[in-house]
Amino acid sequence: MQRAFRICALVMLLVSSLFAGSARPSVDSKIEALLTQMTLEEKVGQLVQYSAGEATGPASGSVRLRDLIARGQIGSLLNVTGAAETNALQRIAMTRSRLKIPLLFGLDVIHGYHTIFPVPLGMASTWDPQLVNQASRVAAQEASAEGIRWTFSPMVDIARDARWGRMVEGAGEDPYLGQIMAAAYVRGYQGSRLSNHDSLAACAKHMAGYGAAEGGRDYNAADVSERTLRQIYLPPFHAAVDSGAATVMSAFNPLNGVPASANARMLNEILRHEWGFRGFVVSDWDAIAELMAQGVVNDPATAARKAILAGVDMDMQSGLYARFLAGLVRSGKIPEPVLNEAVRRVLRIKFALNLFANPYVPEVKSAAQPRLEPSQDELARTVAERSLVLLRNEEFHGAPLLPITQVARTIALVGPLADSAADMLGSWPGKGDAASVVTLKSALSQRMQQSGGQLLYAKGTDIDSTSDDGFREALDVAQRSDLVIIALGESAASMTGEAASRAHLDLPGNQQKFLETMVAVGKPVVLILFTGRPLALPWAASHVSAMVEAWYPGMQAGPALVRTLFGDVNFSGKLPVTVPRAVGQEPLYYNPPKTGRPAGDADLSHPPRNSAEKYVSRYIDEPNSPLFPFGFGLSYSRFAYSAIQVSRSSSSARALNRGATAIRVSATVTNQGARAGKEVVELYVGQRGTSVNLPRKELKGFKVVSLAPGASQRVEFKVGREELAFWNIEMRHLVEPAQVTVWIAPDSVKGPSAQFTITK
Ligand code: BGC
């Protein structure tokens, strides 16, 4: 028996060595072979990233990049663009460095590279992962054509506080929508295979809790309970990892006392061990050095040591890995296997991107248009159209003001954002060229020319001005018009995005005064808002006839707006964030945990409360309700929702936890309007009787339906383990016995509901 076993083992060994001899060495064996040849300095080099261009934060001194590349002491560069530029630096790595390991070029390709799409908050307003996927595919094609194979996107931080400037870079406040969007971006960037020449490695950032910065102030510490972290902030990261995201960026902020660049539990335990992430982690800009300011280390060497032990593989810009890691390994303060493992992770992604075999990109000789296809303008316009959210459309002379009809022969267009091309590109505009942007003014003037009408334009005021000098001209054009379109909002570059938190959520400068002056003329007013966050504009919401949240729609801003305002296409965008009435309500989001003393929302409270009560959870000077709720958006169609049908009145927690068939819930949605339209149908779930205090309701699904006038569609959702499990009192992710309410709804406030029970 033993002899037979030995013969068998010998044969297997022979067969496998035969195969090993004939097959190409696996990536793992290539990596191991490289590791055995690398000096300590060359290993560290793979973990070093510097910026070769403009900086996004405090840079840490000048570095002789070319020399360092030749010595194999840089693994990655950010902020290099252009095929000639990336090729030139790559050539140094591939011809002059000893081991010829290619550089990896990274960039913030956030909502397009040359073709600029709406900012991510606008992309999320489409509620359409397919569109997001297509847009990020285009971004990947354009950026990779210039040698960039890594984008620091998607930002999957949940943002529940509109004061935080970076809300604009993500998918808003909801973890479910955040997961869907995270997956769509990752798949779009990475394409069918990372090795394709037009794929970008995605980077889910910033792990974790960055959006929970206290007071909405950027870079501030966050304190988030383990349950809220698991339930709200981590799911989009997990979805990105499950979709194959090649990299993750650790955040700047301390979370529950531990700075993100030193958070071993987050990076090594949760990300790698629990979720099985096999890519690499890059620090945020200079964040390893910031461990000193954050007070968890006293010297830069210890900062480097803490970061690598916590699982940060690559050091973006601080230079501390370059300065200290090799010495720390030599002195035994960092075990060499820890360094080797980080190097393996980086090399694995370089191999996956096929950079060793294909390090260069073709250089286009002519000074031709850098963008690939004109059809990309069309996609940019479609995504922009779908991202616009119609917040208000009141009747004027017996009919809703929008769409604009032939009656409006003369239109006045006023406001500082009506013709501001650069602002339309939003924050992180990639290589987007303001000269290719079609503004609202240019698209509208073309439209008016075609229809034989007249456009009168006056800027009126600047975004952040105290001077009323321009008001007179704007008043004049308003008086001579049939309809006034006012384009107001924030400066994309200085008031939204990184380091642009605001303590006030009103219109900057004298824009509110300008708005009131224009409305006083008495003409019907359409207010278009270009903002990177929801603003608290209660006066506007009750005084203008129509109001559109446009975010920053990208290079096709003008055509997208004109086509929707005139009704060539219908509005279908819905809010991915709650719009507050007042800044004092922040953080304001639709899914807070249930309070024992709810105010005013009798339908959700138990037992129902009298809304006039004093000792309830509310402000004495502002209602709890938002100005516009999460999930809300109007259309030129009117969608009616039927009562909900539930496939079963009960199910058992035990069975659901074992993967039993989900309960099916459905409702019929009918387009009662006169125009075809798209409706985002939203599924919310609320539970009572659970071991922990859960949110009143949570988004658990959505579907976009397209309906002709008069048409109906039955929309069905599954409610099973995935929708019902939560982090319970023992911090186990399980379904518990509960009383469940489901809503199939047009937004997070309205819509029919139905109940079922989950027994033991
Ligand atoms: C930002 C990151 C960005 C990085 C590189 C940092 O300041 O926080 O989101 O990817 O800069 O530009």
Boltz pocket constraint, residues with backbone or C-beta under 6 A from the ligand:
constraints:
  - pocket:
      binder: B
      contacts: [[A, 56], [A, 57], [A, 78], [A, 108], [A, 152], [A, 205], [A, 284], [A, 285], [A, 498]]
      max_distance: 6.0
